[in-house]
């Protein structure tokens, strides 16, 4: 059964990167079946709502410590004191992380921007 779980991400310019613990259900599922579908949404009111629907292929890499993209994503939403505390906590929590790199449109994929108010669901 597909799982739908909100996650943070980082856009590198050609790939979407999600970081997670090596023991996470998503790392286990994607190691068996790397085809993904994800939705990136924004807007706090229905008239502002936008969604980007992406299908692609995930590549997994276990790294020591914390992935660069995980910290880069945090930098977008935190000021320096918050970031310093966050980074300290994350580095003490994760001895390893899985870097999930998603190549949009790999294979039979697509990218679509849904109009405001459009509701959608996706499955992996």
PyMOL commands that place a pseudoatom at each C-alpha (Angstrom):
pseudoatom trace, name=CA, resn=UNK, resi=1, chain=A, elem=C, hetatm=0, pos=[0.000, 0.000, 0.000]
pseudoatom trace, name=CA, resn=UNK, resi=2, chain=A, elem=C, hetatm=0, pos=[1.489, 3.404, -0.943]
pseudoatom trace, name=CA, resn=UNK, resi=3, chain=A, elem=C, hetatm=0, pos=[2.232, 5.843, 1.876]
pseudoatom trace, name=CA, resn=UNK, resi=4, chain=A, elem=C, hetatm=0, pos=[1.716, 9.589, 1.635]
pseudoatom trace, name=CA, resn=UNK, resi=5, chain=A, elem=C, hetatm=0, pos=[3.969, 11.423, 4.089]
pseudoatom trace, name=CA, resn=UNK, resi=6, chain=A, elem=C, hetatm=0, pos=[4.844, 15.154, 4.144]
pseudoatom trace, name=CA, resn=UNK, resi=7, chain=A, elem=C, hetatm=0, pos=[8.618, 15.651, 3.875]
pseudoatom trace, name=CA, resn=UNK, resi=8, chain=A, elem=C, hetatm=0, pos=[11.026, 18.535, 3.490]
pseudoatom trace, name=CA, resn=UNK, resi=9, chain=A, elem=C, hetatm=0, pos=[13.051, 18.722, 0.297]
pseudoatom trace, name=CA, resn=UNK, resi=10, chain=A, elem=C, hetatm=0, pos=[15.840, 20.634, -1.425]
pseudoatom trace, name=CA, resn=UNK, resi=11, chain=A, elem=C, hetatm=0, pos=[15.926, 21.479, -5.157]
pseudoatom trace, name=CA, resn=UNK, resi=12, chain=A, elem=C, hetatm=0, pos=[19.479, 21.285, -6.586]
pseudoatom trace, name=CA, resn=UNK, resi=13, chain=A, elem=C, hetatm=0, pos=[18.599, 22.673, -10.007]
pseudoatom trace, name=CA, resn=UNK, resi=14, chain=A, elem=C, hetatm=0, pos=[18.042, 19.270, -11.606]
pseudoatom trace, name=CA, resn=UNK, resi=15, chain=A, elem=C, hetatm=0, pos=[17.055, 16.966, -8.747]
pseudoatom trace, name=CA, resn=UNK, resi=16, chain=A, elem=C, hetatm=0, pos=[14.796, 16.969, -5.716]
pseudoatom trace, name=CA, resn=UNK, resi=17, chain=A, elem=C, hetatm=0, pos=[16.646, 15.737, -2.628]
pseudoatom trace, name=CA, resn=UNK, resi=18, chain=A, elem=C, hetatm=0, pos=[14.938, 14.313, 0.463]
pseudoatom trace, name=CA, resn=UNK, resi=19, chain=A, elem=C, hetatm=0, pos=[16.965, 13.138, 3.460]
pseudoatom trace, name=CA, resn=UNK, resi=20, chain=A, elem=C, hetatm=0, pos=[15.880, 10.527, 5.987]
pseudoatom trace, name=CA, resn=UNK, resi=21, chain=A, elem=C, hetatm=0, pos=[17.088, 8.013, 8.555]
pseudoatom trace, name=CA, resn=UNK, resi=22, chain=A, elem=C, hetatm=0, pos=[18.464, 4.730, 7.193]
pseudoatom trace, name=CA, resn=UNK, resi=23, chain=A, elem=C, hetatm=0, pos=[15.763, 2.851, 9.138]
pseudoatom trace, name=CA, resn=UNK, resi=24, chain=A, elem=C, hetatm=0, pos=[12.844, 4.869, 7.740]
pseudoatom trace, name=CA, resn=UNK, resi=25, chain=A, elem=C, hetatm=0, pos=[9.994, 3.123, 5.893]
pseudoatom trace, name=CA, resn=UNK, resi=26, chain=A, elem=C, hetatm=0, pos=[10.537, 5.389, 2.846]
pseudoatom trace, name=CA, resn=UNK, resi=27, chain=A, elem=C, hetatm=0, pos=[14.200, 4.338, 2.507]
pseudoatom trace, name=CA, resn=UNK, resi=28, chain=A, elem=C, hetatm=0, pos=[13.202, 0.680, 2.728]
pseudoatom trace, name=CA, resn=UNK, resi=29, chain=A, elem=C, hetatm=0, pos=[10.348, 1.039, 0.200]
pseudoatom trace, name=CA, resn=UNK, resi=30, chain=A, elem=C, hetatm=0, pos=[12.396, 3.062, -2.295]
pseudoatom trace, name=CA, resn=UNK, resi=31, chain=A, elem=C, hetatm=0, pos=[15.299, 0.621, -2.171]
pseudoatom trace, name=CA, resn=UNK, resi=32, chain=A, elem=C, hetatm=0, pos=[12.873, -2.006, -3.506]
pseudoatom trace, name=CA, resn=UNK, resi=33, chain=A, elem=C, hetatm=0, pos=[10.909, 0.218, -5.874]
pseudoatom trace, name=CA, resn=UNK, resi=34, chain=A, elem=C, hetatm=0, pos=[12.594, 3.526, -6.843]
pseudoatom trace, name=CA, resn=UNK, resi=35, chain=A, elem=C, hetatm=0, pos=[9.747, 4.910, -8.987]
pseudoatom trace, name=CA, resn=UNK, resi=36, chain=A, elem=C, hetatm=0, pos=[8.177, 7.855, -7.143]
pseudoatom trace, name=CA, resn=UNK, resi=37, chain=A, elem=C, hetatm=0, pos=[5.324, 10.297, -7.445]
pseudoatom trace, name=CA, resn=UNK, resi=38, chain=A, elem=C, hetatm=0, pos=[5.321, 13.388, -5.289]
pseudoatom trace, name=CA, resn=UNK, resi=39, chain=A, elem=C, hetatm=0, pos=[3.369, 16.590, -4.884]
pseudoatom trace, name=CA, resn=UNK, resi=40, chain=A, elem=C, hetatm=0, pos=[4.913, 19.888, -3.826]
pseudoatom trace, name=CA, resn=UNK, resi=41, chain=A, elem=C, hetatm=0, pos=[2.237, 22.304, -2.699]
pseudoatom trace, name=CA, resn=UNK, resi=42, chain=A, elem=C, hetatm=0, pos=[2.038, 25.877, -1.469]
pseudoatom trace, name=CA, resn=UNK, resi=43, chain=A, elem=C, hetatm=0, pos=[-0.570, 28.405, -0.442]
pseudoatom trace, name=CA, resn=UNK, resi=44, chain=A, elem=C, hetatm=0, pos=[-2.322, 28.914, 2.857]
pseudoatom trace, name=CA, resn=UNK, resi=45, chain=A, elem=C, hetatm=0, pos=[-5.750, 29.645, 1.369]
pseudoatom trace, name=CA, resn=UNK, resi=46, chain=A, elem=C, hetatm=0, pos=[-7.680, 27.919, -1.447]
pseudoatom trace, name=CA, resn=UNK, resi=47, chain=A, elem=C, hetatm=0, pos=[-7.290, 30.883, -3.807]
pseudoatom trace, name=CA, resn=UNK, resi=48, chain=A, elem=C, hetatm=0, pos=[-3.494, 30.806, -3.283]
pseudoatom trace, name=CA, resn=UNK, resi=49, chain=A, elem=C, hetatm=0, pos=[-3.123, 27.025, -3.627]
pseudoatom trace, name=CA, resn=UNK, resi=50, chain=A, elem=C, hetatm=0, pos=[-0.689, 25.646, -6.192]
pseudoatom trace, name=CA, resn=UNK, resi=51, chain=A, elem=C, hetatm=0, pos=[0.686, 22.131, -6.591]
pseudoatom trace, name=CA, resn=UNK, resi=52, chain=A, elem=C, hetatm=0, pos=[3.541, 20.708, -8.624]
pseudoatom trace, name=CA, resn=UNK, resi=53, chain=A, elem=C, hetatm=0, pos=[3.064, 17.027, -9.470]
pseudoatom trace, name=CA, resn=UNK, resi=54, chain=A, elem=C, hetatm=0, pos=[6.289, 15.143, -10.188]
pseudoatom trace, name=CA, resn=UNK, resi=55, chain=A, elem=C, hetatm=0, pos=[7.055, 11.575, -11.164]
pseudoatom trace, name=CA, resn=UNK, resi=56, chain=A, elem=C, hetatm=0, pos=[10.593, 10.325, -11.332]
pseudoatom trace, name=CA, resn=UNK, resi=57, chain=A, elem=C, hetatm=0, pos=[13.237, 7.849, -10.309]
pseudoatom trace, name=CA, resn=UNK, resi=58, chain=A, elem=C, hetatm=0, pos=[14.889, 7.872, -6.866]
pseudoatom trace, name=CA, resn=UNK, resi=59, chain=A, elem=C, hetatm=0, pos=[18.531, 7.064, -6.207]
pseudoatom trace, name=CA, resn=UNK, resi=60, chain=A, elem=C, hetatm=0, pos=[19.498, 6.287, -2.607]
pseudoatom trace, name=CA, resn=UNK, resi=61, chain=A, elem=C, hetatm=0, pos=[22.893, 6.885, -1.007]
pseudoatom trace, name=CA, resn=UNK, resi=62, chain=A, elem=C, hetatm=0, pos=[23.704, 6.369, 2.680]
pseudoatom trace, name=CA, resn=UNK, resi=63, chain=A, elem=C, hetatm=0, pos=[26.112, 9.025, 3.961]
pseudoatom trace, name=CA, resn=UNK, resi=64, chain=A, elem=C, hetatm=0, pos=[27.894, 9.465, 7.264]
pseudoatom trace, name=CA, resn=UNK, resi=65, chain=A, elem=C, hetatm=0, pos=[26.500, 12.357, 9.280]
pseudoatom trace, name=CA, resn=UNK, resi=66, chain=A, elem=C, hetatm=0, pos=[23.893, 14.749, 7.908]
pseudoatom trace, name=CA, resn=UNK, resi=67, chain=A, elem=C, hetatm=0, pos=[23.347, 15.433, 4.199]
pseudoatom trace, name=CA, resn=UNK, resi=68, chain=A, elem=C, hetatm=0, pos=[24.283, 18.885, 2.904]
pseudoatom trace, name=CA, resn=UNK, resi=69, chain=A, elem=C, hetatm=0, pos=[20.832, 19.281, 1.355]
pseudoatom trace, name=CA, resn=UNK, resi=70, chain=A, elem=C, hetatm=0, pos=[19.079, 18.657, 4.681]
pseudoatom trace, name=CA, resn=UNK, resi=71, chain=A, elem=C, hetatm=0, pos=[20.928, 21.587, 6.256]
pseudoatom trace, name=CA, resn=UNK, resi=72, chain=A, elem=C, hetatm=0, pos=[20.534, 23.755, 3.130]
pseudoatom trace, name=CA, resn=UNK, resi=73, chain=A, elem=C, hetatm=0, pos=[16.752, 23.263, 3.253]
pseudoatom trace, name=CA, resn=UNK, resi=74, chain=A, elem=C, hetatm=0, pos=[16.728, 24.300, 6.926]
pseudoatom trace, name=CA, resn=UNK, resi=75, chain=A, elem=C, hetatm=0, pos=[18.668, 27.483, 6.096]
pseudoatom trace, name=CA, resn=UNK, resi=76, chain=A, elem=C, hetatm=0, pos=[15.730, 28.663, 3.973]
pseudoatom trace, name=CA, resn=UNK, resi=77, chain=A, elem=C, hetatm=0, pos=[13.380, 28.820, 6.948]
pseudoatom trace, name=CA, resn=UNK, resi=78, chain=A, elem=C, hetatm=0, pos=[15.493, 29.601, 10.030]
pseudoatom trace, name=CA, resn=UNK, resi=79, chain=A, elem=C, hetatm=0, pos=[17.503, 32.525, 11.320]
pseudoatom trace, name=CA, resn=UNK, resi=80, chain=A, elem=C, hetatm=0, pos=[21.096, 31.998, 12.532]
pseudoatom trace, name=CA, resn=UNK, resi=81, chain=A, elem=C, hetatm=0, pos=[20.389, 31.222, 16.218]
pseudoatom trace, name=CA, resn=UNK, resi=82, chain=A, elem=C, hetatm=0, pos=[17.635, 28.746, 15.282]
pseudoatom trace, name=CA, resn=UNK, resi=83, chain=A, elem=C, hetatm=0, pos=[19.833, 27.176, 12.625]
pseudoatom trace, name=CA, resn=UNK, resi=84, chain=A, elem=C, hetatm=0, pos=[22.769, 26.709, 15.021]
pseudoatom trace, name=CA, resn=UNK, resi=85, chain=A, elem=C, hetatm=0, pos=[20.557, 24.909, 17.547]
pseudoatom trace, name=CA, resn=UNK, resi=86, chain=A, elem=C, hetatm=0, pos=[18.871, 22.844, 14.823]
pseudoatom trace, name=CA, resn=UNK, resi=87, chain=A, elem=C, hetatm=0, pos=[22.203, 21.806, 13.298]
pseudoatom trace, name=CA, resn=UNK, resi=88, chain=A, elem=C, hetatm=0, pos=[23.599, 20.813, 16.705]
pseudoatom trace, name=CA, resn=UNK, resi=89, chain=A, elem=C, hetatm=0, pos=[20.508, 18.687, 17.453]
pseudoatom trace, name=CA, resn=UNK, resi=90, chain=A, elem=C, hetatm=0, pos=[20.465, 17.070, 14.005]
pseudoatom trace, name=CA, resn=UNK, resi=91, chain=A, elem=C, hetatm=0, pos=[24.178, 16.218, 14.063]
pseudoatom trace, name=CA, resn=UNK, resi=92, chain=A, elem=C, hetatm=0, pos=[23.807, 14.595, 17.488]
pseudoatom trace, name=CA, resn=UNK, resi=93, chain=A, elem=C, hetatm=0, pos=[20.719, 12.638, 16.366]
pseudoatom trace, name=CA, resn=UNK, resi=94, chain=A, elem=C, hetatm=0, pos=[21.842, 11.277, 12.982]
pseudoatom trace, name=CA, resn=UNK, resi=95, chain=A, elem=C, hetatm=0, pos=[25.048, 9.274, 12.694]
pseudoatom trace, name=CA, resn=UNK, resi=96, chain=A, elem=C, hetatm=0, pos=[24.004, 8.471, 9.107]
pseudoatom trace, name=CA, resn=UNK, resi=97, chain=A, elem=C, hetatm=0, pos=[21.342, 9.685, 6.678]
pseudoatom trace, name=CA, resn=UNK, resi=98, chain=A, elem=C, hetatm=0, pos=[19.969, 8.400, 3.409]
pseudoatom trace, name=CA, resn=UNK, resi=99, chain=A, elem=C, hetatm=0, pos=[20.126, 10.949, 0.590]
pseudoatom trace, name=CA, resn=UNK, resi=100, chain=A, elem=C, hetatm=0, pos=[17.176, 10.309, -1.733]
pseudoatom trace, name=CA, resn=UNK, resi=101, chain=A, elem=C, hetatm=0, pos=[17.862, 12.039, -5.031]
pseudoatom trace, name=CA, resn=UNK, resi=102, chain=A, elem=C, hetatm=0, pos=[14.837, 12.195, -7.344]
pseudoatom trace, name=CA, resn=UNK, resi=103, chain=A, elem=C, hetatm=0, pos=[15.334, 12.796, -11.041]
pseudoatom trace, name=CA, resn=UNK, resi=104, chain=A, elem=C, hetatm=0, pos=[12.075, 14.329, -12.328]
pseudoatom trace, name=CA, resn=UNK, resi=105, chain=A, elem=C, hetatm=0, pos=[10.743, 12.802, -15.500]
pseudoatom trace, name=CA, resn=UNK, resi=106, chain=A, elem=C, hetatm=0, pos=[13.131, 9.818, -15.465]
pseudoatom trace, name=CA, resn=UNK, resi=107, chain=A, elem=C, hetatm=0, pos=[11.616, 7.000, -17.456]
pseudoatom trace, name=CA, resn=UNK, resi=108, chain=A, elem=C, hetatm=0, pos=[7.913, 7.634, -17.958]
pseudoatom trace, name=CA, resn=UNK, resi=109, chain=A, elem=C, hetatm=0, pos=[7.715, 10.647, -15.673]
pseudoatom trace, name=CA, resn=UNK, resi=110, chain=A, elem=C, hetatm=0, pos=[6.105, 14.062, -15.942]
pseudoatom trace, name=CA, resn=UNK, resi=111, chain=A, elem=C, hetatm=0, pos=[5.897, 17.401, -14.201]
pseudoatom trace, name=CA, resn=UNK, resi=112, chain=A, elem=C, hetatm=0, pos=[2.643, 19.364, -14.040]
pseudoatom trace, name=CA, resn=UNK, resi=113, chain=A, elem=C, hetatm=0, pos=[1.576, 22.527, -12.253]
pseudoatom trace, name=CA, resn=UNK, resi=114, chain=A, elem=C, hetatm=0, pos=[-1.993, 22.087, -11.026]
pseudoatom trace, name=CA, resn=UNK, resi=115, chain=A, elem=C, hetatm=0, pos=[-4.295, 25.131, -11.028]
pseudoatom trace, name=CA, resn=UNK, resi=116, chain=A, elem=C, hetatm=0, pos=[-5.370, 26.811, -7.799]
pseudoatom trace, name=CA, resn=UNK, resi=117, chain=A, elem=C, hetatm=0, pos=[-7.935, 24.818, -5.881]
pseudoatom trace, name=CA, resn=UNK, resi=118, chain=A, elem=C, hetatm=0, pos=[-7.148, 21.579, -7.709]
pseudoatom trace, name=CA, resn=UNK, resi=119, chain=A, elem=C, hetatm=0, pos=[-7.015, 18.587, -5.370]
pseudoatom trace, name=CA, resn=UNK, resi=120, chain=A, elem=C, hetatm=0, pos=[-4.855, 15.653, -6.207]
pseudoatom trace, name=CA, resn=UNK, resi=121, chain=A, elem=C, hetatm=0, pos=[-3.385, 12.510, -4.704]
pseudoatom trace, name=CA, resn=UNK, resi=122, chain=A, elem=C, hetatm=0, pos=[-0.329, 10.514, -5.663]
pseudoatom trace, name=CA, resn=UNK, resi=123, chain=A, elem=C, hetatm=0, pos=[1.086, 7.074, -5.116]
pseudoatom trace, name=CA, resn=UNK, resi=124, chain=A, elem=C, hetatm=0, pos=[4.501, 5.489, -5.367]
for i in range(1, 124): cmd.bond("trace and resi %d" % i, "trace and resi %d" % (i + 1))
show_as sticks, trace
zoom trace
